[in-house]
């Protein structure tokens, strides 16, 4: 019996070393060499301090900032409680939330009471931490942000264009999206250079 168990134990140990030690270290090493920014969390720095990640939304509530999608992650943008609302499309709670979010969005951005708003302005993403908003959503926020910052709308639109992530090769990765963290930091940088 020992002669039958010995090869099984040996194979298990060999595969454990290969798949549990060698392979992860090799992939980690390659990632550090080929894609160091992404391998280390796509961290964003401002004034030599890490202020977030390109991959995670943060709550911005001031009128001079672009606002991200609503979040269902914990108490709002909580990376430890990532997740969607899990409400069905027919849920009254979801309908009430969307209606409330739409009213708030219209009021914040000076839109008519019956103005259409982008879906990403009133619904959370599946993770609750989506760092991007649609170009339409960003466009509707431009006048408010420009006014609050004392900038022209053209200047703010140019910054939106700079941080818009486009699909790879024009079609891989879905629709273009505006990274809210990078955009708000770029606008803060503009304000600092004007002083």
N, C-alpha and C positions, 0 to 999 in steps of 0.2 A: 504494500500500500504506500509506503514511503517513496518508492520509486515513481509512483504516479503523481503524488502530491508535490514532490520536489520540483519538477519542470513547471508546474502551475505557479508555484510560489516564485520561482526564478523569473518567469515571464512577467508576472505581476510587478515584481521589483524593477525589472528593466523598463517596462512600459511606464511605470510611475516616474522613474528618473527622466525618461525621454519626454513624456507629455506633461509632467508636473514641474520639471526643473529646466531641462535644456531648451525645450520649445518656448516657454514663456520668457526666459532670459534672452534667447535669440530674437524673438519678436520685439521685445522691449528695447534691445540694443539697436535693431534696425529702425524702429520708430524714432528713437532718440537721434539717430544719425540723419535719417531722411526727412522726418517731419517733427522736429523738436517742439515747435510752437503747439501743434495739435496734441502731441504726446503728453505734454505737460498741462493740458486742460484749456488751451486757447485763452489764456489769461490776458486781461486787458489792464494796462498800467496807466496811471495818471500821476504826474509829479513823483515818479519813481516808487509808487505804491500800487499794489494790486487792488483794483476796485471792482473786479468781477470777471466774468468769463463771457466770451462772445456767444457761448452756447446756452446761457441761462438768463432768463428775464429777471429784471429787478423792477420794483415798484417806483415809479416817478409820478408824483402827484401835483407838483407845482405847475402853475399856468405857463411858465416859461420852458417847460419840458414837454417833449413828446411822450405820450403815455403808451405803455405796452398793452397787449391784450389783457382782459380780465384774467385773474388767476383763481383756480380752484385748489391750489396747492397749499394746504394748511390754512394759516391765517393770512395768506397772500404771499406768493413767491417764495414759499418755504421749501428749500431743496430737500429737506428730510421728509416731506409729505407730498412728494410729487404725485400728481394724478388729476384726472378730470372730475367732472361733477357726477358722472355715471347716471345722469338723469335721462330718461327716455324722451324722444322727440315729442311725445304727447303729454309729458309731465307739466302740470300746471305750475309747479315751482320753477321749472326751466323757463316757461313762457313769461312768468312774472319777472324773473331775473333779467331776461332779454329786454323786456319792456322797460324796466327800470334803468338798465345800462344804456339803452337807446336814448331815453329822456335825458340822462346825465350827459351823455356824449354830445347830444344836440345843444344842450345848454352851455357846456364848456366851450364848444367850438362856434357858437353863434349861428347855429343852423335853424332853419324853419322847423316848426313843430312836426311837420309831416315829411321832412327831408329823409331820403333813404340813407341809411348808414351801412358801411361795410360789415359783413358778418363777423370779421375778426375784431371789430370794435366792441361787440356786445356778447361774444361767446368766448369761453376759455378753450385753450387747446387741450389735447389729450393728456399732456403732461402737466399743464398749468404753468409751464415755465418756458414757453416758446419765446425766444428773444426777438423774433421778427414780427413786423406788422406789414400789411399789404401797402403797395404804393398808393392806392386810393385812400386808405386810412391815413397815411402820412400826409397826403395832399390836403385832406380836409383839416388837418391840425396845423398846417403851415401858417395860415393867417393869424391864428391865436399866438403861436410861438413867436412869429416875426414881430407882432405888435408888442408882446411882453418884453422882448429883448431889444426893441428899438432897432431892428434890422429890416432890410427890405425883404419882401417875399421871395424875390429872385435869389438873394443870397442864401436864404434858408433852403429854397428848392435845390440850389447847387450843392449844398451840404447833404441833403437827402439823396441826391443822385450819387454822390461819392461813396456813401455807405450802403448802397443798394446791392445786395448779393444777387447775382444773376445765375441761372442754371448753367451747369457745366456743359460746354459745347452747345449752349443754347436750348437744350432740351432735357438734360439729366438733372433732376433735383426739384422739379416742380416750378411753381411761379416765382418770379422775383420777390424778394422781401427786403424790408428796411430794418437793419439792426438798430434797435432803439438805444441800447447802451452806447454804442459807438457814435451814433448821431448826437445824443445829448452831450457826450464828452467833447465832440468836435465843436458843437455850439458853445460850450463853456470855454473851450480853447480860443474861439473867436472873440469872446467877451474879454478874456484875459489879455489878448494882443491889442485890443482897442483901448485899454486903460493906459 
